[in-house]
Amino acid sequence: MRKEKQNETRRDENKRNEDRQNESKQNDNQKREKTAEEIMELVRRTLLVTFRYFDRAIYALPLRSHSKITGLGTDGRYLYYGISYVIECFLNRRAFLHRDFLHTLLHCVFRHFDISGSVDRRVWDLACDIAVENLIRELEIRDTQIPQETCQAEYLSVLKEKLHLLSAEKIYHLFRKDEFGKKLFEKIDSEKCRQAHFFSRDDHTFWYSGEEETDIDKGGAYTAKVFSDLGITDSGHVYALPKAEIAELWKQIADTMKVSLEAESLEKGAHAGAFSYQIREAARDKVDYAEFLRRFAVQKETISTNPEEFDYIWYMYGLNLYADMPLMEPLEYREMKKIREFVIVIDTSGSISKQTIRRFLESTFSILQSDGSFFSGSRICLIQCDAKVQHAVLLESAQEIRDYLNSFTVYGHGGTDFRPAFAYVDRLLTEKKLHAVQGLLYFTDGLGTYPKTPASYKTAFIFTGDHCESETGFPVWAMKVILTEEEIEEIII
């Protein structure tokens, strides 16, 4: 009996010791979690002091610890962090923590997490990391400088020889389409396997894992104010939105950053160059080029059946009632929007590559033909112009378009003046070689002399290249569309 009582006492004592250990461990975990949260809040405030125009971006991303990652990561809704990593970095490598926070935040500003399912993940991940690391290097902030910058410099210098500005889209396009770029990607990727990750700073798992948990708090009063400034009254609802709508919110945040950055640059002349350009790109509305071309079409009756206005019930009733005698025949004509006369002007000053010009023309002609906009009697006047009109041709059939593309040659490579092309079109109208121009597209990099007199037809300048927003004297009567070389390549025909 005594032995059983001693055993029971011993078991109770062991249980109490185990409970005390568990309680102590739980308290330690809570303390570590609170410490990590305070460290992340300190990092956030430090960055806010350095980058005043980052305030909305910094506080639009609530902090949340996550047990499945060792560093930092985001899905556009939260900034996730590993507790042990945050504490260790704060004690031993504080610059790493500032760098990682800014790196992850820039992914959100540029909406790198908003990607299609067909993207090559390895290439896209590396392209995004290179783009934001390059920007952080250019900002030259002491609190974010790390030893890996020495390793980065070699590869960045090679990339800058190929690309004027290092955006994620341009780098991805280079790695995927260019033989030199493919080899460079393989080299950097293999180096990442052997050495420290000198471009990768965060975990991209959340970009591809679908919709994350949404039963979280609203992220604090300041975060609620950020979304309120954007016209969103319930910031808690934000975190339940689909990824596409989260991306749209980050576009709005990028737009407010662009305004603040431009104001500060005017005041202090600071943070110009690549960073300003990429912020403008992040805030830019992407254009559905096929939908844009439809603006130039006009209503025209064409000889063809119109299934939309044909009633099959009466047709079949007549066949059943009177054998081969339908009560209603299908209409033999229908109204469709068509392109009648259209002008496309190509800037051949040498600032745009022949490959890009050809791809633009192929995409434009293919959209017009596949959409049914090009019909018998349509005429497209294609003009090549630098400082003067170098070549012009009238294309009046699909076969002529194919023949032109098969023997396509660029004429020019002089300066850039937009006025001669408009004068040439006006002369064709005066001479009755053209009769009713519905629109003019001018494909250019935007650097040139614009006409001051409004054209009598719809006019749109299609800008491409890295300087597409640096134009001066742009006419208020013309439309402006920006298509990067990467977007032209990706136009769905």
Sequence and secondary structure as in RCSB ss.txt:
>XXXX:A:sequence
MRKEKQNETRRDENKRNEDRQNESKQNDNQKREKTAEEIMELVRRTLLVTFRYFDRAIYALPLRSHSKITGLGTD
GRYLYYGISYVIECFLNRRAFLHRDFLHTLLHCVFRHFDISGSVDRRVWDLACDIAVENLIRELEIRDTQIPQET
CQAEYLSVLKEKLHLLSAEKIYHLFRKDEFGKKLFEKIDSEKCRQAHFFSRDDHTFWYSGEEETDIDKGGAYTAK
VFSDLGITDSGHVYALPKAEIAELWKQIADTMKVSLEAESLEKGAHAGAFSYQIREAARDKVDYAEFLRRFAVQK
ETISTNPEEFDYIWYMYGLNLYADMPLMEPLEYREMKKIREFVIVIDTSGSISKQTIRRFLESTFSILQSDGSFF
SGSRICLIQCDAKVQHAVLLESAQEIRDYLNSFTVYGHGGTDFRPAFAYVDRLLTEKKLHAVQGLLYFTDGLGTY
PKTPASYKTAFIFTGDHCESETGFPVWAMKVILTEEEIEEIII
>XXXX:A:secstr
 HHHHHHHHHHHHHHHHHHHHHHHHHHHHHHHHHHHHHHHHHHHHHHHHH GGGHHHHHTS EEE TT SSEEE 
SS EEE HHHHHHHHHH HHHHHHHHHHHHHHHHTTTT   TTS HHHHHHHHHHHHHHHHHHHT GGG  TTHH
HHHHHHHHHHHH SS  HHHHHHHHHH HHHHHHHHHHHHHHHHS  SS  SB HHHHS S         HHHHH
HHHHTT S HHHHTTS HHHHHHHHHHHHHHHHHHHHHHHHHH  S THHHHHHHHHHS    HHHHHGGG EEE
EEES  GGG  HHHHHHHHHHSSS  S    SEEEEEEEEEEEEEEE SSSS HHHHHHHHHHHHHHHHHTT EE
EEEEEEEEEESSSEEEEEEE SHHHHHHHHHT      S  BSHHHHHHHHHHHHTTSS    EEEEEE S SB 
 SS  SSEEEEEE STTTT  SS  TTSEEEE  HHHHHT   
